Amino acid sequence: MRMKKAYLLIACLAVAAGLGLYYFLQDEAPPVQQPEPVQTTSNIVYSGNSIVEEQDGKRLWELSAGTIEIDPAANQARMNDLKGVFYQDNGGKLEIVALQAVYDHKSRDITMNGQIKATTTDGAAFTAGKARWSGADRRFYGSGGIMMTRDDTVIVGDQMESDVDMNKVTVTGNARIRKGGAGN
């Protein structure tokens, strides 16, 4: 009887050792990785709204567009069929239109493209293929066949820089000035 118990004990130990070896030597299956949820920040599109910038309670500019698409990831607003009003230091206004524009909330710059036309309440006007409003220094920059008119003076060139009042204007690159007529 003692021999039977010894064989039984040895058999149980052998089975336990075999199960232990099987458990420790088996290849563990890699844990199932759950796919990371893709966080898509969908853009928000508005129709018939406007964006306004004010400083110390004074309105600096107002932009409206056919559509405004807000991109939260880039911190930008894209606009189609832009109509804008920039309020001048002298109390007047500069009204501007463009086919497209992008407002960057961080830099406060507005980049405009396509058939840009701007006019001021005192009669100055400019056209350009591209323009940028720099929010930091409150200046307009234009490029792409610019033409600026004030009274009977026409200035044409490749690039332009101007303050919001259109009083201090610099035109560079093939710049020509013509008094009393169209700039050709």
C-alpha positions as CSV (number, residue, x, y, z in Angstrom):
1,M,0.0,0.0,0.0
2,R,2.8,2.2,0.7
3,M,4.2,1.6,-2.7
4,K,0.9,2.5,-4.4
5,K,0.9,5.8,-2.5
6,A,4.4,6.5,-3.5
7,Y,3.6,5.8,-7.2
8,L,0.5,7.9,-7.0
9,L,2.5,10.8,-5.4
10,I,5.2,10.5,-8.0
11,A,2.5,10.5,-10.8
12,C,0.8,13.6,-9.3
13,L,4.1,15.4,-9.0
14,A,5.0,14.5,-12.6
15,V,1.6,15.8,-13.9
16,A,2.0,19.0,-11.8
17,A,5.6,19.4,-13.1
18,G,4.4,18.8,-16.7
19,L,1.6,21.4,-16.3
20,G,4.0,23.9,-14.7
21,L,6.5,23.4,-17.6
22,Y,3.7,23.7,-20.2
23,Y,2.5,27.0,-18.5
24,F,5.9,28.6,-18.2
25,L,7.3,27.4,-21.6
26,Q,4.3,28.2,-23.8
27,D,4.5,31.3,-26.1
28,E,2.2,33.9,-24.7
29,A,-0.1,35.4,-27.3
30,P,0.5,39.1,-27.5
31,P,-2.3,41.1,-25.9
32,V,-5.0,42.2,-28.2
33,Q,-4.4,45.9,-28.9
34,Q,-7.5,48.0,-29.1
35,P,-7.2,50.4,-31.9
36,E,-6.7,54.0,-30.8
37,P,-9.8,55.9,-31.5
38,V,-9.1,58.4,-34.3
39,Q,-10.0,61.8,-33.1
40,T,-11.1,63.8,-36.1
41,T,-11.8,67.4,-35.5
42,S,-14.4,68.1,-38.1
43,N,-14.5,71.6,-39.4
44,I,-17.5,73.7,-38.7
45,V,-19.1,75.5,-41.7
46,Y,-21.3,78.6,-41.3
47,S,-23.3,80.6,-43.8
48,G,-24.1,84.2,-43.5
49,N,-22.0,84.9,-40.4
50,S,-19.2,87.4,-39.7
51,I,-16.0,87.6,-37.7
52,V,-15.1,90.8,-35.8
53,E,-11.9,92.0,-34.1
54,E,-12.1,94.6,-31.4
55,Q,-9.5,96.2,-29.3
56,D,-10.3,98.3,-26.2
57,G,-13.9,98.4,-27.2
58,K,-13.1,99.8,-30.6
59,R,-13.9,97.7,-33.7
60,L,-10.9,97.2,-35.9
61,W,-12.4,95.1,-38.7
62,E,-15.4,93.0,-39.6
63,L,-15.4,90.1,-42.1
64,S,-18.4,88.4,-43.6
65,A,-18.5,85.7,-46.2
66,G,-20.8,83.5,-48.2
67,T,-19.4,80.6,-46.2
68,I,-17.0,80.5,-43.2
69,E,-15.3,77.2,-42.4
70,I,-13.7,77.0,-39.0
71,D,-10.7,74.6,-38.7
72,P,-10.2,74.1,-34.9
73,A,-7.0,72.0,-35.4
74,A,-5.3,74.8,-37.4
75,N,-6.9,77.6,-35.5
76,Q,-8.0,79.2,-38.8
77,A,-11.2,80.3,-40.5
78,R,-11.5,79.9,-44.3
79,M,-13.9,82.2,-46.1
80,N,-15.4,82.2,-49.6
81,D,-16.8,85.4,-51.2
82,L,-15.3,87.7,-48.5
83,K,-16.6,91.1,-47.8
84,G,-14.7,93.1,-45.2
85,V,-14.7,96.4,-43.5
86,F,-11.5,97.8,-41.9
87,Y,-12.0,100.8,-39.7
88,Q,-9.4,103.5,-40.2
89,D,-7.7,105.6,-37.6
90,N,-9.1,108.8,-39.3
91,G,-12.7,107.6,-38.7
92,G,-13.2,106.3,-42.3
93,K,-13.6,102.8,-43.6
94,L,-11.8,100.6,-46.1
95,E,-14.1,98.1,-47.7
96,I,-12.6,95.0,-49.3
97,V,-13.9,92.0,-51.3
98,A,-12.0,88.8,-52.3
99,L,-12.9,85.4,-53.6
100,Q,-11.2,83.6,-50.7
101,A,-9.6,84.4,-47.5
102,V,-8.0,82.7,-44.5
103,Y,-8.0,84.2,-41.0
104,D,-5.2,82.9,-38.7
105,H,-6.3,83.3,-35.1
106,K,-2.8,83.1,-33.7
107,S,-1.1,85.7,-35.9
108,R,-4.4,87.7,-36.5
109,D,-3.3,87.8,-40.2
110,I,-5.9,87.6,-43.0
111,T,-4.6,86.2,-46.3
112,M,-6.8,87.0,-49.3
113,N,-6.8,85.6,-52.8
114,G,-8.7,86.3,-56.0
115,Q,-9.9,89.5,-57.5
116,I,-9.2,91.7,-54.5
117,K,-10.8,95.1,-54.6
118,A,-10.6,97.7,-51.8
119,T,-12.0,101.2,-51.6
120,T,-11.9,103.8,-48.8
121,T,-14.5,106.4,-47.8
122,D,-12.2,109.1,-49.1
123,G,-12.0,107.6,-52.6
124,A,-8.7,105.7,-52.6
125,A,-8.8,102.2,-54.1
126,F,-6.6,99.3,-54.9
127,T,-6.8,96.0,-56.7
128,A,-4.5,93.0,-56.4
129,G,-4.3,89.3,-57.1
130,K,-3.3,88.5,-53.5
131,A,-3.3,90.6,-50.3
132,R,-2.6,90.1,-46.6
133,W,-3.7,92.1,-43.6
134,S,-1.1,91.9,-40.9
135,G,-2.9,92.1,-37.5
136,A,0.4,92.7,-35.6
137,D,1.3,96.0,-37.4
138,R,-2.1,96.8,-38.9
139,R,-0.9,97.0,-42.5
140,F,-2.0,95.7,-45.9
141,Y,0.4,93.9,-48.2
142,G,-0.5,93.2,-51.8
143,S,1.0,91.4,-54.8
144,G,0.1,90.2,-58.2
145,G,-0.5,93.2,-60.5
146,I,-1.5,95.9,-58.1
147,M,-3.2,99.1,-59.0
148,M,-3.8,101.9,-56.6
149,T,-5.8,105.0,-57.4
150,R,-6.3,108.2,-55.4
151,D,-7.9,111.2,-57.0
152,D,-6.3,111.4,-60.5
153,T,-3.1,109.5,-59.5
154,V,-2.7,105.8,-60.5
155,I,0.2,103.7,-59.2
156,V,0.8,100.2,-60.6
157,G,3.4,97.6,-59.6
158,D,4.2,94.1,-58.5
159,Q,3.9,94.6,-54.7
160,M,2.4,97.1,-52.3
161,E,2.5,97.9,-48.6
162,S,0.1,100.3,-47.0
163,D,-1.3,101.4,-43.7
164,V,-5.1,101.0,-43.0
165,D,-5.7,104.7,-43.9
166,M,-4.0,104.2,-47.3
167,N,-1.9,107.4,-46.7
168,K,1.5,105.7,-46.5
169,V,1.8,103.5,-49.5
170,T,4.9,101.8,-50.9
171,V,4.8,100.1,-54.3
172,T,7.7,98.1,-55.6
173,G,8.6,95.9,-58.6
174,N,7.9,97.5,-62.0
175,A,6.3,100.5,-60.2
176,R,4.9,103.3,-62.3
177,I,3.0,106.3,-61.3
178,R,0.7,108.2,-63.7
179,K,-1.0,111.5,-62.8
180,G,-4.3,112.3,-64.6
181,G,-5.0,108.9,-66.2
182,A,-5.2,105.1,-66.1
183,G,-2.1,103.2,-65.3
184,N,-1.0,101.0,-68.3
